[in-house]
Amino acid sequence: MKLSLRNAGWRVRGKDIVHGASLDFAPGQLTAIIGPNGAGKSTLLRLVSGLLPATSGDVQLDDVPITTFSSARLAASRAMLMQDFPLRAQFTLRELVAMGGQISAPFMSAPVRFELAGKLLERVGLAAFAERDVMDLSGGERQRVHLARVLMQLEAAVHGTDCPPGFLLLDEPISAQDLSRQHLVLNLARAHATSGGGVVLVIHDLNWAAACADRIVVMHEGSIYAQGAPEQVLTNALASHVFGLEEGRVRMHVGSGKPYVLPHDMIYQ
């Protein structure tokens, strides 16, 4: 399965928010999208998902325009965790996660769906709260239960088969998490890629992006500025031009060979 952008863009009120984007996303790969605020990262991810219709170019799934697929096929092929997830209805965590499989796997019985939902809650560290009302959770806990829901959407679709899961699209999935749970969430993303699925995540933290991604895509002023392996992309020159950092702020980690930035270097000069 391949997910692609072909010269895709989105224009609103006469302004190009994203323009000329051409990318291929492959199973087994974790791609991190980085860039300054307002660069078009979340818009790019929404284009990839098909939730936002391209106003130019094309978005394709296996070389076929994504607009031609049914909602059930799309739900089985990709799932997106958004930055904001307004929710006012009262559901238990198990009920909410189980809903993730209703469109992508209508064939799955309710007992099996609820059993899988319980396993996914355990993976995101919320099994003890399975019967609690979602509205009683903290922001970070709610973010993780929605991660379990989108994982449910993909895993239910291939439950009991040898088919790999589809694409997991994550918009700032660690924004409300403490350090240990940031590690947990990104490990779950990596596990999804290792299992044969594809992962595309928008992330502001350059260090986590460099540490966890196979490929980094840099957005700048609505277009793709650079892409490649972290050590090739996250250079001092790029950090200076795109993020406004002073030269010399990007260093290479001795153990991993991956780039990193120390905030201390930006404060104590």
Salt bridges, closest charged atoms under 4 A:
ASP16 OD2 - ARG11 NH1 3.04
ASP24 OD1 - ARG6 NH2 2.79
ASP63 OD1 - LYS2 NZ 3.22
GLU115 OE2 - LYS119 NZ 3.93
GLU131 OE2 - ARG94 NE 2.72
GLU155 OE1 - ARG123 NH2 2.77
GLU172 OE2 - HIS204 ND1 2.48
ASP178 OD2 - ARG181 NH1 2.89
ASP214 OD2 - ARG190 NH1 3.20
GLU221 OE2 - HIS220 NE2 3.87
GLU246 OE1 - ARG249 NH2 2.94
ASP265 OD2 - ARG251 NH2 2.97
